[in-house]
Structures are given as C-alpha cells and as structure tokens.
C-alpha cells in the first residue's frame, strides 16, 4: 500500500514541544472557551484547533497528506501566518508535495518562506490522493490616469488544482493544472500604465497588460526520496514554468491583493507560462538546486490555443531557505528570441530575490537584469509587501523601478528605442469576508503614482495618478 495511505499524522507523533504565549493557549483550550479570553482572536483560535483535530474528516485527510517533518519553529511560523488569514482559507499542517513544512511551495518549482503559511485553497481527500484547489475571479474597475492611461472594467481569473500521491515509500507524484478565462477580455488585455511586453493584433502592447493564456500550467513532478527530506526531482510540463526568477506574482503572499500585474512583469515573471519545460534538481530542507531546458519564446497572442512546444533555452537556479521566515534565490537563464518584436535577439536574464514572511507580513525584494544579445542591458527592481493586520483587514504596497526602451514602438517616433527609467509606487487596502468554507471575498482598492523623466511629460502628463477598485472572489482567500 502506498506510504501516504498509512503514514501517521506526524504533528501528533512528533516529540513534545514547549508551548508558550498565545500559541500555548490556542492549542490547549477548547475553541469556545478561547474566544472568551481577552487578547485571543477567535479566528486564530479556530485555525489552531483545526490543525490538531484527529477525528472526523480531518483525520481522514491527515493520514493521506504528505508528512510534516519540519521542526517546531517552522510549524509555529506557519501557524502564526494562518492566524492572520481569513477563516477557512487554509488548514494548519497541510503541506503539498515533498515540502514537509520546510517551505511553502510557489509557482512551478519555486519556494516561498514557511512563514507565509500553508497554501490557501480547498483540500480534498480522494482515496490515496490529496487534492488542493485554488482560484479566483477578480472584478476590477480602473482609471490609469495621465494622457496615455486608459479606463476600463474587467475580470482577471485563475483556477488551479494539485494532486499528490506517494507511489511508493520513495517515489512521490504531483500533478498540476492551471488555467484562466482571461482570453475572453480580448487580445489587448487591460489598461496598466507603463506596462509593456508581447503583442495584440500584430502590434506591441504598451500601457496595457496582456491576458493570461487559457492553459497556464499542465505539469507533473516526480520526487525520489533519498532520505532526511532530501529528494531528486523531475518536473515536466507541456506548459509550465522553468527555474528562473522568484515565484510568479500571482503565487507570492506579498502580492496577494495587488490587483495589477507588475510593470516589471517581463523582467521577473514572463516565463511563468512557457510551452515546453523540463526541470531536474535536488531538493533538501534548506537548499534547492535545479536546472531547466525550456522554450524561450513568450506565448503568442492567440490566448485560447496551445503554442508549439520547443526546448531551445536553459536556466539554473539556487534557492536557500535558512529559516522559516526567509527564502533567497539566484537564477540565470539564456532565452532564445523571447520577444516576437525582437527577432534574432536572444536574452541573458539574471535575477536575485529575497522573500521574508512572518506573522501575517509577507515581503519580496527582487532585482533582474535583461541583457539582450545583441542589444541593451535593462535592469528592474521591485519591493512589495502585504500585511494581514487581522483576518479581516489587509494593507499592501509595491514599488517598482525599471529601465524600459519599449514605450514608443513606432519607428517614426523620435523617442523610439530610447531607454527611460520609470518608478511606480502603488498602495492599497482590502477588507476580507469569508462566504462559505474556503470561499471568500476581498473588497478594496489602490492608488498609484509615478516618477519619470521630463522627456515623457508630453506623452504621459506631468504627474499621472491611477486608481483601481476591486472585488476578489477566491477559493483560499
């Protein structure tokens, strides 16, 4: 019988650990009594109690889920984050893949800190399989300000499912699928001032964000355990994400409620939908080393279809998670003709990032360099953070600085191919409301301001200001 069907709940069988402060009270007091104690949040109480249930439906899932073997400090960091999450958004001690509580899985094969808490979504138990589903429909209205900023209302969307099973004591299989209905908004996507990248109707998209493809990920990962939570793994995907850059923005806790795609998207995230990926690596509790062979060309503008698969590019990445709160990565890749409007131009891309997450705060600091071969060298910087003040209230912000030479694609424009360094600063607030089970809604908005060279005033205005209002319905809010 597969090991996942017989494995005990390691949280119950782990050596006793001393509980102190609020965590000790949360794990030793009945939920009803806890809500009557001064200074203890009722929703945090429910999460803690849920993590230690050993009867009923949770017990059925506990014996089939991958083991949580990380030390108490890692598990406490995860619980502390969950105490700030909306009720029902995730379950304590739930871990997917072979993470074993040492980190929170990100997009593709990337890692986020364990301090972000467990992956949010609905957990299901189907025989020997553990399933997790997540998704959202994010309704927005925006005015991007300035002379080139557009207005509009649109819906971003994403749905994903992960399925995990131990095929033997040593072999673990994970299947992943993710998709979006964003192609319905049209090839030109939505207004996003100073965003560039990809095309619509054969023309460059400028000051707009392209929609995601219908197929965002279809992947399988096989881990072969060597012992001590160390494994060799292979990730294969007709559409997936290579080992390049930090976790994509949609899968970072620091960007959980930021409605707009970053204007640095094509420096950090443009490979998160890649038609053809093969990754191999070694995964240890605190270190992961991996390399990918993948298709360098970005997805075409026919978003409903499936692009041809080709493996012509490569990347390597090292990730270090020295504590429950920190994840650092450094990566480098060589992309074959990534942009349709730059034929014959390859790209060397180098990235470095640090993510920090603790007790409801999630932050990301990142840098990326695109070195076109032949062509310019373009750097980008990003700092973003989300702070879940309580299970109802969250504040967030992002600051980006990027050198961009694609703002004027018309060859007759005197500013064509000139490089401009632009800074965008955006901040907002979200009010979260559980609806039923893991389904909830976040209501909020953002305001963004920009710093730019005076040479852009004629096109963009002196001081453009953007605003966005949103309602995010999500499974695993």
C-alpha positions as CSV (number, residue, x, y, z in Angstrom):
1,X,0.0,0.0,0.0
2,X,1.4,3.5,-0.8
3,X,3.1,5.1,2.2
4,X,0.7,8.1,2.1
5,X,-2.2,5.8,3.0
6,X,-0.6,4.5,6.2
7,X,1.6,7.4,7.3
8,X,0.6,8.7,10.8
9,X,-0.2,12.4,11.5
10,X,3.4,13.5,12.4
11,X,2.1,16.5,14.1
12,X,0.6,14.2,16.7
13,X,3.6,11.9,16.9
14,X,6.3,14.5,17.0
15,X,8.3,14.9,20.2
16,X,6.6,17.1,22.7
17,X,7.4,20.8,22.4
18,X,7.0,23.5,25.0
19,X,4.2,25.9,24.1
20,X,4.4,29.5,25.3
21,X,2.3,32.6,25.0
22,X,-0.8,32.8,22.7
23,X,0.2,29.6,20.8
24,X,0.1,27.6,24.0
25,X,-3.3,28.9,25.0
26,X,-4.6,28.3,21.4
27,X,-3.5,24.7,21.4
28,X,-4.6,23.8,24.9
29,X,-8.0,25.5,25.1
30,X,-11.3,24.5,23.6
31,X,-12.3,26.8,20.8
32,X,-15.5,28.0,22.5
33,X,-13.6,29.0,25.7
34,X,-10.7,30.6,23.8
35,X,-12.9,33.2,22.2
36,X,-13.9,34.3,25.7
37,X,-10.3,35.0,26.7
38,X,-9.1,38.6,26.4
39,X,-6.5,39.2,23.7
40,X,-7.1,36.0,21.7
41,X,-8.5,36.3,18.2
42,X,-11.4,33.9,17.7
43,X,-10.5,33.1,14.0
44,X,-6.9,32.4,15.0
45,X,-8.3,30.1,17.7
46,X,-10.3,28.1,15.1
47,X,-7.3,27.7,12.9
48,X,-5.1,26.4,15.7
49,X,-7.8,24.0,16.8
50,X,-8.3,22.8,13.3
51,X,-4.6,21.9,13.0
52,X,-4.8,19.5,15.9
53,X,-8.1,17.7,15.2
54,X,-7.6,13.9,14.8
55,X,-11.1,12.7,14.3
56,X,-13.8,13.1,11.6
57,X,-13.0,14.4,8.1
58,X,-9.7,15.9,9.0
59,X,-8.3,12.7,10.4
60,X,-9.2,11.0,7.1
61,X,-7.1,13.6,5.3
62,X,-4.3,13.7,7.8
63,X,-3.1,10.1,7.2
64,X,-3.0,10.6,3.4
65,X,-1.3,14.0,3.2
66,X,2.5,14.3,2.9
67,X,4.2,14.3,6.2
68,X,5.1,17.5,8.1
69,X,8.6,16.8,9.5
70,X,10.0,20.3,9.8
71,X,11.0,21.4,13.3
72,X,8.5,23.1,15.7
73,X,9.9,26.6,14.8
74,X,8.9,26.1,11.1
75,X,5.4,24.8,12.1
76,X,4.9,27.7,14.5
77,X,5.8,30.2,11.8
78,X,3.2,28.7,9.5
79,X,0.5,28.7,12.3
80,X,1.3,32.4,13.1
81,X,0.7,33.4,9.5
82,X,-2.6,31.4,9.4
83,X,-3.9,33.2,12.4
84,X,-3.9,36.4,10.3
85,X,-5.7,34.8,7.3
86,X,-9.5,34.8,6.7
87,X,-11.4,32.0,8.3
88,X,-11.4,28.8,6.2
89,X,-8.7,30.0,3.7
90,X,-6.3,27.2,4.6
91,X,-5.8,24.3,7.0
92,X,-3.0,24.1,9.5
93,X,-0.4,21.4,8.9
94,X,-1.5,20.9,5.3
95,X,1.6,20.6,3.0
96,X,1.7,19.7,-0.6
97,X,4.4,17.8,-2.5
98,X,7.5,16.9,-0.5
99,X,7.8,20.4,1.2
100,X,7.3,18.6,4.6
101,X,6.7,22.0,6.2
102,X,10.2,23.3,5.4
103,X,8.8,25.9,2.9
104,X,5.6,26.9,1.2
105,X,5.5,25.8,-2.5
106,X,5.4,28.7,-5.0
107,X,4.8,28.7,-8.7
108,X,6.5,26.0,-10.8
109,X,9.2,24.5,-8.6
110,X,10.0,27.7,-6.7
111,X,9.9,28.2,-2.9
112,X,8.3,30.7,-0.6
113,X,9.1,31.0,3.1
114,X,7.2,28.7,5.5
115,X,6.3,31.9,7.4
116,X,3.8,32.7,4.6
117,X,1.6,29.8,6.0
118,X,0.2,26.8,4.2
119,X,-1.0,27.1,0.6
120,X,-4.5,28.6,0.5
121,X,-7.4,26.7,-1.0
122,X,-9.8,23.8,-0.5
123,X,-8.2,20.4,0.5
124,X,-9.9,17.2,-0.6
125,X,-9.1,13.6,0.1
126,X,-9.8,11.1,-2.7
127,X,-8.6,7.6,-1.9
128,X,-4.8,7.7,-1.7
129,X,-4.7,11.2,-3.4
130,X,-4.6,14.5,-1.7
131,X,-6.2,17.3,-3.8
132,X,-5.9,21.0,-3.4
133,X,-7.9,23.5,-5.5
134,X,-7.5,27.3,-5.6
135,X,-8.8,30.0,-7.8
136,X,-10.3,33.5,-8.1
137,X,-12.5,35.8,-10.2
138,X,-11.2,39.3,-9.7
139,X,-13.5,42.0,-10.9
140,X,-11.9,45.4,-11.3
141,X,-12.5,48.9,-12.4
142,X,-9.6,51.2,-13.1
143,X,-8.6,54.7,-14.3
144,X,-4.9,54.6,-15.2
145,X,-4.5,58.4,-15.3
146,X,-2.4,60.6,-17.5
147,X,-2.7,61.2,-21.2
148,X,-1.9,57.6,-22.2
149,X,-3.7,55.9,-19.3
150,X,-6.9,54.1,-20.2
151,X,-10.1,53.4,-18.2
152,X,-11.9,50.1,-18.0
153,X,-13.7,47.3,-16.2
154,X,-12.5,43.7,-16.5
155,X,-12.2,40.4,-14.7
156,X,-9.0,38.6,-14.1
157,X,-9.3,34.9,-13.3
158,X,-7.4,31.7,-12.4
159,X,-8.2,28.2,-11.4
160,X,-5.8,25.5,-10.3
161,X,-5.8,22.0,-9.0
162,X,-2.9,20.0,-7.5
163,X,-3.0,16.2,-6.8
164,X,-0.4,14.5,-4.7
165,X,0.2,10.8,-4.0
166,X,3.0,8.5,-2.8
167,X,3.6,5.8,-5.4
168,X,5.9,4.0,-3.0
169,X,8.0,4.7,0.1
170,X,10.5,6.6,-2.1
171,X,8.5,8.0,-5.0
172,X,6.1,10.9,-4.8
173,X,4.0,12.2,-7.7
174,X,2.4,15.6,-8.0
175,X,0.1,16.6,-10.9
176,X,-0.7,20.3,-11.5
177,X,-3.1,22.1,-13.8
178,X,-3.9,25.8,-14.0
179,X,-6.0,27.9,-16.4
180,X,-7.6,31.2,-17.0
181,X,-10.6,32.7,-18.8
182,X,-8.8,36.0,-19.3
183,X,-8.6,35.5,-23.1
184,X,-12.3,36.5,-23.1
185,X,-11.2,40.1,-22.4
186,X,-9.6,40.3,-25.8
187,X,-6.0,40.3,-27.1
188,X,-5.3,43.9,-25.8
189,X,-5.9,42.9,-22.2
190,X,-6.5,45.7,-19.7
191,X,-5.0,49.2,-19.0
192,X,-1.8,49.3,-17.0
193,X,0.3,52.5,-17.3
194,X,3.9,51.9,-18.2
195,X,3.4,48.1,-18.8
196,X,4.9,46.7,-22.0
197,X,5.5,43.3,-23.5
198,X,4.0,40.9,-26.1
199,X,1.6,41.9,-28.9
200,X,-2.0,42.2,-29.8
201,X,-3.2,42.1,-33.5
202,X,0.5,42.2,-34.5
203,X,1.3,45.4,-32.7
204,X,3.2,46.0,-29.5
205,X,1.2,46.3,-26.3
206,X,2.2,49.5,-24.4
207,X,0.5,50.8,-21.3
208,X,-1.6,47.6,-21.2
209,X,-1.2,44.2,-19.7
210,X,-1.9,41.2,-21.9
211,X,-4.3,38.5,-20.7
212,X,-3.0,35.2,-19.5
213,X,-3.5,32.1,-21.6
214,X,-6.3,29.6,-21.2
215,X,-3.6,27.0,-20.4
216,X,-1.3,28.3,-17.7
217,X,0.2,25.1,-16.4
218,X,-0.1,21.3,-17.1
219,X,2.7,19.6,-15.3
220,X,3.9,16.5,-13.5
221,X,6.6,16.4,-10.8
222,X,8.2,13.2,-9.6
223,X,10.4,13.2,-6.4
224,X,12.6,10.3,-5.5
225,X,13.4,10.4,-1.8
226,X,17.0,10.0,-0.7
227,X,16.2,10.3,3.0
228,X,16.1,13.1,5.5
229,X,13.6,15.1,3.5
230,X,16.1,15.3,0.6
231,X,15.0,14.2,-2.9
232,X,15.9,14.2,-6.5
233,X,13.1,15.5,-8.7
234,X,12.0,16.0,-12.3
235,X,9.3,18.5,-13.4
236,X,7.9,18.1,-16.9
237,X,5.3,20.4,-18.5
238,X,3.9,20.9,-21.9
239,X,3.1,24.3,-20.4
240,X,4.7,25.3,-17.1
241,X,7.4,27.4,-15.5
242,X,11.2,27.0,-15.7
243,X,13.6,27.5,-12.8
244,X,14.1,31.3,-13.4
245,X,13.3,34.1,-11.1
246,X,11.2,34.2,-7.9
247,X,7.7,32.7,-7.6
248,X,5.4,34.4,-10.1
249,X,3.5,37.4,-8.7
250,X,0.2,35.5,-8.5
251,X,1.7,33.0,-6.1
252,X,3.5,35.3,-3.8
253,X,2.0,36.2,-0.5
254,X,3.5,39.7,-0.8
255,X,1.3,40.3,-3.9
256,X,-1.9,38.6,-2.7
257,X,-4.2,41.6,-3.1
258,X,-2.3,43.8,-5.5
259,X,-4.7,43.9,-8.5
260,X,-2.4,45.0,-11.3
261,X,0.3,42.9,-12.9
262,X,3.7,44.5,-12.1
263,X,5.2,46.7,-14.8
264,X,8.4,44.7,-14.2
265,X,6.4,41.5,-15.2
266,X,8.6,40.9,-18.2
267,X,11.8,41.1,-16.1
268,X,10.7,38.6,-13.4
269,X,7.6,36.6,-14.4
270,X,7.4,36.4,-18.2
271,X,8.4,32.7,-18.2
272,X,5.7,31.6,-15.8
273,X,3.7,30.4,-18.8
274,X,6.1,28.6,-21.1
275,X,5.2,26.0,-23.7
276,X,7.7,23.3,-23.0
277,X,9.6,22.9,-19.7
278,X,11.8,20.1,-18.4
279,X,13.4,20.8,-15.0
280,X,15.6,18.5,-12.8
281,X,17.1,19.2,-9.4
282,X,17.9,18.2,-5.9
283,X,15.6,19.4,-3.1
284,X,16.8,19.4,0.5
285,X,15.1,21.0,3.5
286,X,17.0,24.3,3.3
287,X,18.6,24.2,-0.2
288,X,17.3,23.5,-3.7
289,X,19.5,23.4,-6.8
290,X,17.8,23.0,-10.2
291,X,18.2,23.5,-14.0
292,X,15.7,23.8,-16.8
293,X,15.5,23.3,-20.5
294,X,12.6,25.2,-22.0
295,X,11.1,27.3,-24.8
296,X,12.4,30.9,-24.8
297,X,9.7,32.5,-26.9
298,X,6.9,34.1,-24.9
299,X,3.3,32.9,-25.6
300,X,1.8,34.2,-28.8
301,X,-1.3,36.4,-28.8
302,X,-3.7,33.6,-29.6
303,X,-4.6,33.0,-25.9
304,X,-7.2,30.3,-26.4
305,X,-4.8,27.9,-28.2
306,X,-1.8,25.8,-27.3
307,X,1.5,27.0,-28.6
308,X,4.0,24.7,-30.3
309,X,6.4,23.1,-27.8
310,X,10.1,23.7,-28.3
311,X,13.1,23.3,-26.0
312,X,15.8,25.8,-27.0
313,X,16.7,27.7,-23.8
314,X,18.1,27.0,-20.4
315,X,18.3,28.3,-16.9
316,X,19.8,27.4,-13.5
317,X,18.5,28.4,-10.0
318,X,19.7,28.1,-6.4
319,X,17.3,28.6,-3.5
320,X,18.2,28.9,0.1
321,X,15.6,28.9,3.0
322,X,17.8,29.3,6.0
323,X,15.0,29.9,8.4
324,X,11.1,29.7,8.5
325,X,10.9,33.3,7.5
326,X,13.3,33.8,4.6
327,X,13.7,32.4,1.1
328,X,16.5,33.6,-1.2
329,X,17.0,32.7,-4.8
330,X,19.6,33.5,-7.5
331,X,19.0,32.4,-11.1
332,X,20.3,32.9,-14.6
333,X,19.0,31.9,-18.0
334,X,19.6,32.1,-21.7
335,X,16.4,32.7,-23.6
336,X,16.2,32.1,-27.4
337,X,14.4,35.0,-29.1
338,X,11.9,35.6,-26.2
339,X,10.0,38.5,-27.8
340,X,8.2,38.4,-31.1
341,X,9.0,42.0,-31.9
342,X,12.8,41.4,-31.5
343,X,13.5,38.5,-33.9
344,X,17.1,37.3,-33.9
345,X,17.6,38.8,-30.4
346,X,18.4,36.4,-27.6
347,X,18.4,37.4,-23.9
348,X,20.6,36.6,-20.9
349,X,18.4,37.1,-17.8
350,X,19.8,37.2,-14.2
351,X,17.6,37.5,-11.1
352,X,18.1,37.6,-7.4
353,X,15.4,37.9,-4.7
354,X,14.7,37.7,-1.0
355,X,11.2,36.9,0.4
356,X,10.5,37.4,4.1
357,X,7.3,36.3,5.8
358,X,6.3,36.4,9.5
359,X,3.0,36.6,11.4
360,X,0.9,38.0,8.6
361,X,3.6,40.1,6.9
362,X,4.9,38.9,3.5
363,X,7.6,40.9,1.6
364,X,9.6,40.4,-1.6
365,X,12.7,42.3,-2.7
366,X,13.9,41.5,-6.2
367,X,16.3,42.5,-8.9
368,X,16.5,41.4,-12.5
369,X,18.7,42.2,-15.5
370,X,17.8,41.6,-19.1
371,X,20.9,41.6,-21.3
372,X,19.8,41.4,-24.9
373,X,22.1,39.6,-27.4
374,X,22.6,41.9,-29.3
375,X,21.0,44.9,-27.6
376,X,20.7,46.9,-24.4
377,X,21.1,45.9,-20.8
378,X,17.9,46.7,-18.8
379,X,17.6,46.5,-15.0
380,X,14.5,46.3,-12.9
381,X,13.9,46.5,-9.1
382,X,10.8,45.5,-7.1
383,X,9.8,45.8,-3.5
384,X,6.3,44.7,-2.4
385,X,4.6,43.8,0.9
386,X,1.3,42.6,2.2
387,X,0.5,42.9,5.9
388,X,-2.6,41.0,7.0
389,X,-3.4,43.1,10.1
390,X,-6.3,40.8,11.2
391,X,-8.3,38.1,9.4
392,X,-10.5,41.0,8.1
393,X,-8.1,43.8,7.2
394,X,-5.0,43.8,5.0
395,X,-2.8,46.6,3.6
396,X,-0.3,46.2,0.8
397,X,2.1,48.2,-1.4
398,X,4.5,47.8,-4.3
399,X,7.4,50.0,-5.5
400,X,9.0,49.2,-8.9
401,X,11.8,50.8,-10.8
402,X,12.5,49.8,-14.4
403,X,14.6,50.8,-17.4
404,X,12.4,50.4,-20.4
405,X,13.0,51.0,-24.1
406,X,9.7,49.8,-25.5
407,X,7.4,52.7,-24.5
408,X,7.4,54.1,-28.1
409,X,7.2,51.3,-30.6
410,X,6.6,53.5,-33.6
411,X,9.8,53.7,-35.6
412,X,9.0,57.2,-36.7
413,X,8.7,58.5,-33.2
414,X,11.7,60.5,-32.0
415,X,11.6,58.6,-28.7
416,X,11.6,55.2,-30.3
417,X,14.1,52.8,-28.7
418,X,15.1,55.3,-26.2
419,X,15.6,53.9,-22.7
420,X,13.6,55.6,-19.8
421,X,13.8,54.8,-16.1
422,X,10.3,54.8,-14.6
423,X,9.2,54.3,-11.0
424,X,5.7,53.2,-9.9
425,X,4.5,53.3,-6.3
426,X,1.2,51.7,-5.5
427,X,-0.6,51.1,-2.2
428,X,-4.0,49.8,-1.1
429,X,-6.3,48.2,1.4
430,X,-8.5,45.1,1.3
431,X,-11.4,44.1,3.6
432,X,-11.8,40.3,3.6
433,X,-15.1,38.5,4.2
434,X,-15.5,34.7,4.4
435,X,-18.5,33.4,2.5
436,X,-18.7,29.7,3.0
437,X,-15.9,27.2,3.6
438,X,-12.7,28.3,1.9
439,X,-14.6,30.8,-0.4
440,X,-14.3,34.4,0.5
441,X,-14.2,37.9,-1.0
442,X,-11.8,40.8,-0.6
443,X,-13.1,44.3,-1.3
444,X,-10.6,47.0,-1.8
445,X,-8.7,49.5,-3.9
446,X,-5.3,51.0,-4.7
447,X,-3.8,54.3,-5.7
448,X,-0.6,54.6,-7.8
449,X,1.8,57.4,-8.5
450,X,4.8,57.6,-10.9
451,X,8.2,59.2,-11.2
452,X,9.6,59.6,-14.7
453,X,11.9,61.7,-16.8
454,X,10.7,65.1,-18.0
455,X,11.0,63.8,-21.6
456,X,7.9,61.7,-21.0
457,X,5.7,64.6,-19.9
458,X,4.3,65.3,-23.3
459,X,3.1,61.7,-23.7
460,X,2.1,60.9,-20.1
461,X,1.4,64.2,-18.5
462,X,3.3,65.8,-15.6
463,X,2.1,63.7,-12.7
464,X,-0.2,60.8,-13.6
465,X,-2.1,59.1,-10.8
466,X,-4.0,55.8,-11.2
467,X,-6.7,54.2,-9.1
468,X,-8.2,50.7,-9.1
469,X,-11.2,49.3,-7.2
470,X,-11.8,45.5,-6.9
471,X,-13.8,42.6,-5.6
472,X,-11.7,39.4,-5.4
473,X,-13.8,36.2,-5.0
474,X,-11.4,33.4,-4.2
475,X,-11.2,29.8,-3.0
476,X,-8.5,30.2,-0.4
477,X,-8.7,34.0,0.1
